[in-house]
Amino acid sequence: MAEEQAVAQDQQPAFGIEKIYVKDLSLEIPNAPQIFTQRETPQVSIELSNATAQLEDGIYEVTVTVTVTSKLGEKTVFLVEVAQAGIFQIRNVPQENLDIILGVTCPNIVFPYARETISDIVTRAGFPPILLNPVNFEALYAQQKQEQAKANGTTTH
């Protein structure tokens, strides 16, 4: 009876966070110290991407990369890029659910850490904090799937 329960538990879907960490971090202030004397409000642009890698059976790394560029005209005030990653254990999940977990659930877990890292490093660099808005990874995932379907010549409804 105990063996049957152990086998049944081995077949149960499992999800766990193994580790959250900063994989890569870059800060550039190419026009310092003169840029600190500027009083105009800079323009800020944000780029976001995420990637998944299978490390071993049932173990995945999901990386969310955020690049924040602040400019005054043509001058770069600062450029910050953080690759925030997480290692997740995901077992006994059907492939269609696995894609959603890796493309939506895991980035939703990792992104707040990236937000905090960006805000912290920008503040430490001597600038007002950058507070990134939440990201709807579900919408990004759906958009990515639509683009893949168009590229493959199929449509989804």
Secondary structure, DSSP 8 states (H G I E B T S, - for coil): -HHHHHHHHHTS-EEEEEEEEEEEEEEE-TTTTGGGG--S--EEEEEEEEEEEEEETTEEEEEEEEEEEEEETTEEEEEEEEEEEEEEEEES--HHHHHHIIIIIHHHHHHHHHHHHHHHHHHHTTS---------HHHHHHHHHHHHHHHTT----
